[in-house]
Amino acid sequence: MKTSELFDVLQSHQEKALLFEYAPNLLVGANYHITEVKHIKIDSVDCGSGTDSWNETIIQLWESPEEIGKTAFMKVSKALAILEKVGQMKAYDLEAEVKFEYSNANFHTAQLFVTGFEIKNENLMIKLAVNPTDCKAKETCGVESAEEVNENACAPGSGCC
């Protein structure tokens, strides 16, 4: 999801509580805070010597240990006010991919992609997911896509491993 798309969703649902689903049926606790917004410029070289660059917006969520047991989630309007204040200090690239950085005692720190959102009762739930790493230079490096790999191609003695 682009940063502009996230802001549009937030603008449209300001009266709702803001929830984050970081894995299927697992929510960031109601004790979360928005602790940092990162405006990241990626300048990369892949394994096939291809170069690329892009921007990302990364919003960090942190669960306060002092507020364990809190049941009322942050309102969308409060989150939007925080994000707008950040934008006044450092301009957003509204075309940048937006991610949420999060971890807890049972979930490793990860930058999670927004896969969608859902309106449930008086809640706006932002759905997040881990995106696996991948080879960006498959053609250059001769790596077949998962669809192209024959199940028997990696059989013992086949020479692929």
C-alpha positions as CSV (number, residue, x, y, z in Angstrom):
1,M,0.0,0.0,0.0
2,K,1.3,3.5,-0.8
3,T,1.6,6.1,1.9
4,S,-1.1,8.2,0.2
5,E,-3.5,5.2,0.2
6,L,-3.0,4.7,3.9
7,F,-3.7,8.3,4.6
8,D,-6.9,8.2,2.5
9,V,-8.1,5.2,4.5
10,L,-7.3,6.9,7.8
11,Q,-9.0,10.1,6.7
12,S,-12.2,8.2,5.8
13,H,-12.5,6.4,9.2
14,Q,-11.3,9.0,11.8
15,E,-14.0,8.1,14.4
16,K,-13.0,4.4,14.5
17,A,-10.5,2.6,16.8
18,L,-7.3,1.7,15.0
19,L,-6.2,-2.0,15.2
20,F,-3.3,-3.8,13.5
21,E,-3.4,-7.5,12.7
22,Y,0.3,-8.5,12.4
23,A,-0.4,-12.2,11.7
24,P,-3.7,-14.1,11.2
25,N,-5.9,-13.5,14.2
26,L,-3.1,-11.8,16.2
27,L,-3.5,-8.1,17.1
28,V,-1.0,-5.6,18.2
29,G,-2.0,-4.8,21.8
30,A,-4.2,-1.9,22.7
31,N,-1.2,-0.5,24.6
32,Y,0.6,0.3,21.3
33,H,2.2,3.7,20.6
34,I,3.5,5.1,17.3
35,T,7.1,5.6,18.3
36,E,8.9,6.5,15.1
37,V,8.2,7.3,11.4
38,K,11.1,6.6,9.1
39,H,11.4,8.1,5.6
40,I,13.8,5.6,4.0
41,K,15.5,5.9,0.6
42,I,16.7,2.5,-0.7
43,D,19.5,2.4,-3.2
44,S,20.3,-1.2,-4.0
45,V,22.3,-3.5,-6.2
46,D,20.9,-7.1,-6.7
47,C,22.9,-10.3,-7.2
48,G,22.6,-9.9,-11.0
49,S,24.3,-6.4,-10.8
50,G,20.9,-4.7,-11.4
51,T,20.5,-1.3,-9.6
52,D,17.3,0.1,-8.3
53,S,16.1,2.8,-5.9
54,W,12.9,3.6,-4.1
55,N,11.5,5.2,-1.0
56,E,9.6,3.6,1.9
57,T,7.6,5.0,4.8
58,I,8.1,2.8,7.9
59,I,5.8,3.4,10.9
60,Q,7.1,1.8,14.1
61,L,4.6,0.4,16.6
62,W,5.6,-0.4,20.2
63,E,3.6,-1.9,23.0
64,S,4.1,0.0,26.3
65,P,4.8,-2.4,29.2
66,E,3.3,0.2,31.5
67,E,-0.1,-0.1,29.8
68,I,-0.5,-3.9,29.7
69,G,-4.1,-4.8,30.1
70,K,-5.3,-1.6,28.3
71,T,-8.4,-2.5,26.2
72,A,-9.2,0.8,24.4
73,F,-7.3,1.1,21.1
74,M,-6.0,4.4,19.8
75,K,-8.5,6.3,17.7
76,V,-7.7,6.7,14.0
77,S,-7.9,10.5,14.5
78,K,-5.1,10.4,17.1
79,A,-2.9,8.3,14.8
80,L,-3.6,10.6,11.9
81,A,-2.7,13.7,14.0
82,I,0.6,12.1,14.9
83,L,1.4,11.2,11.3
84,E,0.3,14.7,10.1
85,K,2.7,16.3,12.7
86,V,5.5,14.1,11.3
87,G,4.7,15.2,7.8
88,Q,5.0,18.9,8.8
89,M,8.5,18.2,10.1
90,K,9.6,15.9,7.3
91,A,7.7,15.6,4.1
92,Y,6.3,12.2,3.1
93,D,6.8,10.7,-0.3
94,L,3.2,9.8,-0.8
95,E,4.0,7.3,-3.5
96,A,6.3,5.4,-1.2
97,E,5.4,1.9,0.0
98,V,4.2,2.0,3.6
99,K,5.3,-0.6,6.1
100,F,4.8,-1.1,9.8
101,E,7.7,-2.1,12.0
102,Y,6.7,-4.2,15.0
103,S,7.7,-7.0,17.4
104,N,6.7,-8.4,20.7
105,A,7.9,-11.2,23.0
106,N,6.5,-13.9,20.7
107,F,7.1,-12.2,17.3
108,H,10.4,-11.2,15.9
109,T,11.0,-7.6,14.8
110,A,9.8,-7.2,11.2
111,Q,8.9,-4.6,8.7
112,L,5.4,-5.7,7.7
113,F,3.6,-4.9,4.5
114,V,0.0,-3.7,4.5
115,T,-2.1,-6.3,2.7
116,G,-5.4,-4.6,3.2
117,F,-7.9,-3.3,5.8
118,E,-11.2,-4.2,7.2
119,I,-14.0,-2.3,8.9
120,K,-15.5,-4.3,11.8
121,N,-18.0,-2.7,14.0
122,E,-16.4,0.5,15.2
123,N,-12.9,-0.6,14.3
124,L,-10.5,0.0,11.4
125,M,-8.2,-3.1,11.2
126,I,-5.1,-2.7,9.2
127,K,-3.9,-6.1,8.0
128,L,-0.2,-6.7,8.0
129,A,2.0,-9.6,6.7
130,V,5.6,-10.6,6.3
131,N,6.8,-10.7,2.7
132,P,9.4,-13.3,2.1
133,T,12.7,-12.5,0.5
134,D,13.2,-13.3,-3.1
135,C,15.9,-13.2,-5.8
136,K,15.3,-10.1,-8.0
137,A,17.6,-11.3,-10.8
138,K,16.1,-14.7,-11.5
139,E,16.5,-14.4,-15.2
140,T,20.1,-13.1,-15.0
141,C,21.1,-15.7,-12.5
142,G,19.3,-18.6,-14.1
143,V,17.0,-19.1,-11.2
144,E,13.7,-20.7,-12.1
145,S,10.5,-19.5,-10.5
146,A,8.6,-21.8,-8.2
147,E,6.1,-22.5,-10.9
148,E,8.9,-23.7,-13.3
149,V,10.6,-26.0,-10.9
150,N,9.7,-29.6,-11.5
151,E,9.0,-31.5,-8.2
152,N,11.3,-34.3,-9.3
153,A,14.1,-31.9,-10.4
154,C,15.5,-31.9,-6.8
155,A,15.3,-35.5,-6.2
156,P,18.3,-37.1,-4.5
157,G,21.0,-37.7,-7.1
158,S,19.5,-35.2,-9.6
159,G,22.5,-32.8,-9.2
160,C,20.4,-29.7,-8.3
161,C,21.5,-29.5,-4.7
